[in-house]
Amino acid sequence: MKILLAGGGTMGPVTPLLAIAERWNNIDPTVEFVWVGTKHGPERSAVQDEGIPFLYVPVARLPRYFSWEWLALPYNLVRALILAWLILGREKPDLIVSAGGFTGVPVIMTGWLRRIPAWVHQQDAVPLLANHLVIPFVKIITVAWQSSLKSFPKNKTKWVGNPVRPSILAGKRDKAYEIFHLDLRLPTVLIFGGGSGSSWLNHMFEEIGGWLESQANVIHITGRGKIKRKLEHMGPHYHTYEFLTHEMAHALAAATVVVARAGMGTIAELAALRKPAVLIPLPSSLQEENVKPLKAMKAAVILRQRTTTTGDLKKAISDLLDNKPTRDELSERLHELLPTEVEESLVEFVKSKCLK
């Protein structure tokens, strides 16, 4: 059996697909995977590190705001549909899986014409436009949040939670101390802004990194091409990296506190690992909806980028580092709020619906 995974551009739609692939391969080692992503997205290295063949199609995106991409959309969409048709004809997958993003749209549409069943997973609390576009062409839809059920047809939608890669759960604190050269006497703060990094977070920690480095180990993942010279020379306890792959599991295992954006892949991994977090959603994005249930349940510290000062960020981190009971409460609430141990039942459900 061969499964084609479609997603990229950011790591948002990539993380759950990697989790599904890893779990499915554990259940059935004979299954083959192939990936269709974007030419220049951050997903290529993560996918290839898993030994999955990587292909790409042009991005035919329809922004919700005015953009020159509107003018190029017809041309890019035709190119993407033609290339997707050719890829499907060559690879002959038994199933197409997407977790949102415009990369999956031409693949699913041409797959429907070729009578290849498709499954879409909706991570974010507010459904993505790309997932709405493919509703007529997919066999089943799964959602991370129960509240998202109302946005899709009842007869093909199931609430499952959000899958997390088993390898992420296998990280070791001791291994992290060895890899990142951490000081065993200090707590550890992990900072990352998603697959492509966050310039805003990087800028904030240029200002407060020296303060933080004086009292904690810091692992700061900046995003490719976004390491600033000031961050690289912050001090002996401050460790900067553009991107982590297999080492990320160990970084998460060592983290006492996590400071991050609020993509669903990030939230799911923090929930699975019971990690107390300071989350700053990307302004005017679906991440702002993702944190609403967390804020309501007091399952994480939520800050708004537009109003957060360096003093606010320092206080949020300091309060968590200094208060273990609060850290424990946050991490348990987050773990209870979002189901993540779902891969095995999810695979069985999909097989029963799509691969009869």
N, C-alpha and C positions, 0 to 999 in steps of 0.2 A: 504494500500500500504506500502511496505517495501523497503527502500533504503539502500544499503550497501556502506559505504564510506571506501576507501582504501588509506592509506598513513601514513608515519611515518619515524622514524629514526632521522629526524630533524623536527622543527616546520614549515619549508618552505611549504611543501605540505599540512600541517594540517590546517593552518589559513584560506585559502579560503574554505575548506570543512566545517569548523565550521560555516563560514558565510552563506554558501548555506543551511546547515541544519537549522540554526536559522531562516533564512528567509522563507524557505519552511514550517517549522513548524508554522510560523505566518500565512501563507496563508492557510495551511491545517493542523489543530491540530491533525488530525487522523493519519497522516503519522508516520511510525515507522522507526527508524534508528538503524543500527548496524555498528560497526567500526572494520576494520581489520588493525592492525598496527604492530609495532615491539615489541619484548618482553621487551627490555630495553630502548626504546626511550623515549624522553621527552613528547611525545604526550599522554601517558596513563592518566596522572592526569588531563590534560586539557579536554580530552574526557569524562572521568568519572565524572568530575565536571559538565558537561552538562547533565548528566544522560543517556548517550548513552552506551549501552553494548559494552565492549571492548574485542576483540579477537586478536590473532596474528598468523603470519606465519613466518617461517625462512626467513632471508634476503638472497636472491640469487642475489648478486650484481656483476656487471662486471666493475671494475674500468678501467679508460682510461690509467692508468699507471700500470707498473708491480707490482703485489701484490700476496701474497699467496692465496688471495681470488679466483684467477683464478683456482687454483688447487681444491678448495672446491666447485666451482660453480656447476658442474654437480650434486653432492650429494645434495647441498642445494636447487637447482632448483627442483629436483625430490621430495624432502620432501615438498617444498613449494607448488608445483602443487597438490600433494596428499592431503595435509591439506586444501588447498583452495577448492578443489573439495568436500571434506567432509563438509566444512563450508557452501558452497553454497547449498549443498543438504539438510542440516539441516535448514538453515535460509530461503531458498527460496525467495531471494529478487526479486523485480520487476525491479530494476535498479542498476547498479554498477557505482560509481562515483570515479574518481581519479584525483589528481592534480599533477601528476608526482611522481617520486621516484620508486625504484624497488619493493616496497611492492605491488604496484598495478598490476605489470606485471603478476604474476601467477594467480591472482584473475580474471583479465580481460580475460586471455587466457582460463582458465577453464570455465569462464562464457560464453564465445563464444560457447564452446562445449555444454553447457547446454541451449543455446539459450536465454541467459539473456542479454538485451541490455546494452551497456556501453557508458559512456560519459567521456572524458578526457579534463581537463582544463590545458592549457599551460600558466604558469605565466611568466617565465623568457623570456628575449628578445631573447636569443638563445635557441632553442628547446633542451630538455633533451633527452638523449639516450633512457631512459625508455619510453618516449612518442613516439619516433620513432618506437620502437619495437612493440607497441600495435596498430599502425595505422590500420592494416588489421582487427583487432578484435573489433573495436569500431564503434559505430553508428554515433556519432558526436564529433567534437573537437572544443573547444572554446579557444581563445587566448586573452591575456591581452594587447599586443602591436600590433598595426596594421601591423608593419613590419614583424611580425611572420606569417602572412597569407601565404606568399610565400613558407613556409616550409612544408605545409600540403596540402592534396588534396582539391581542391576548392569545390567539391561537398559535403563535410562533415564538412567544417570549417567555423567558424563565429567569427569575432572580436567583443568582448563585453566589454573590460576593465577588471578590477579585483574586485571581490566582497569583501566587508568588513562587519564584523559582526555588526548587529544593536546595540548589547550591547556595542560595543566599542564606538559607537557614543553617548551613553547615560551616559558617565562619567561626574562626577560633580567636579568642582574645590573645592567647599566647603567641599565635602566629602573627597577629597584628603588631605586637610589640617588636617582634623580630623583623618584620617587613619594613615598618615605618620608623624603627629606632625610637620607640616611645619611652618615656621615663615612667617606670613602674610606680613611682611615688605620687604621680599626678593623675587627676581625672582626664578624660579625653573628650574634646568637642570636635564633631565631624560637621563640616560645612560643605554644602553642594547645591548647585542651582539647576539640577536636571541635566539631561544629556549634553546640552550645548552650553551649560554654565549660566551664570548670572552676573552681568557687569555691575548691577546695582549692589549685589552682595559683595562682590570683589572690592568695590569702592568703599563700602562701609567698613570692611575689615582692614583695608589700608589704614583707616583711621583708628580702629580699636584693636587691631591685631596685636600690637605690642602689649597692651593691657592684658589681653586674654592669654598671650603666650607666657606671661609672668606667673600664671596660676594654673595652667592646664596644658596638656598636649593638644596640638591643633592639627587636624588633617583637613586641608582645604582643597577641594576639587574645583578648579576655576573655569573649566571649559577650554577647548582647544583654541590656542592663539590668544588667550585672555589672561595669562599670568603677567602680573605687573612686577616690575623690578623690586618695588618696595615690599611686596608680599614675599618674594624669594629671600629677602634679607631681613626678615622680621625678627628672627632669633632662633636659638637651637631647638626650641620645642615647637616651632612653627614649620609644618611640612606641606608644601604646595605641589599639586599634581594637576596636569591638564585634564586627564581622564583616567579612570580605573576600570578594569574589566574583572578578572577573577579576584583581584585584591579587594574589591569593594565589599565582599562578604565579610572579610576579616576586619575591614575598617568599621563596618556597622557593628560587628561583634564587640569591638573595643570601645565604642562610643558610649560615654556617660550621658551626653546631651547631643542632639542633632539639630542643626540650623539649616533649613532648606526651603525651597519652593514647595508648592502644594499640588504637584501632578499626582494622578491617581496611582501610578506605579510606585512613587515615593511613599505615599500614604499607606498603601497596602504592605509594603516591606516594613515600614515602621510599626504597623499594627501587628504583623506576624511576629516581629522580634521584640515587641513590647518596649519600644524605645521612646522616652520622653523627648518631645520636640518643640522647637520654636519654628512655626511655619509662617512664611511671608508670601502669600499668593501673588502671582504675576498680575499687575493691575489690568482691569478690563478684559479678563480672560475667564475661562471656565473654572480655573483654580479658585476663584472667589466663591463660586458655588460649592466646590468640593469641601471647603473648610466650614461651611455653615453648620452641618451636623456635628462637626468636631467642636466648634465653639459652643453650640447649644448643650452638648454633653460634657463640656469641660474636659475634652480628651487631648488637648494640645494647647500650647500658648499661641495665639493667633495675633499677628501684627499686620498693619496695613502699610504698604510701602509709601504711600503718599504722605502719611503723617508720622512715620517712624523716624526718630532721630538716632544718632549714635548712642546717646544717653539711654533711650528706650531699649535699644538692642542690648547694651551692656547690662542693664538692670534685669531684663528677661533671662539672659544667660546666667548671670550671677545668682539670681533667685533660685534657679533650678540646681545649679552646682552646689549651692549651700543647703539645699533642703531635700534630703532623700525621700521622706514620706510623700512630698508633693510629686517628685519624679515617679514614684511607684504608683500613685493614684492616676496620674495622667496616662502612664503606659498601660495599665490594666483597663482603663475606660476605652482607650483606643483599640486595644485588642478585642474587647467585647463588641465594639460598635461595628467593625467591618470583618465579616467572615473571610478568611484567606486560605484555610486548609480545604480547598475545594477541588483541586486538580483531578484527583482520581474519580470522584463522582461526576465531575464535569466531562471528563473524557468518555465515561460510560454513557452519559446522557447524549452526547453528540453522536457517538457511534450508533446508538439505538434510533436516533432521528434522521441521521444523514447517510449512514452507511449500511442500511439494511440489505 
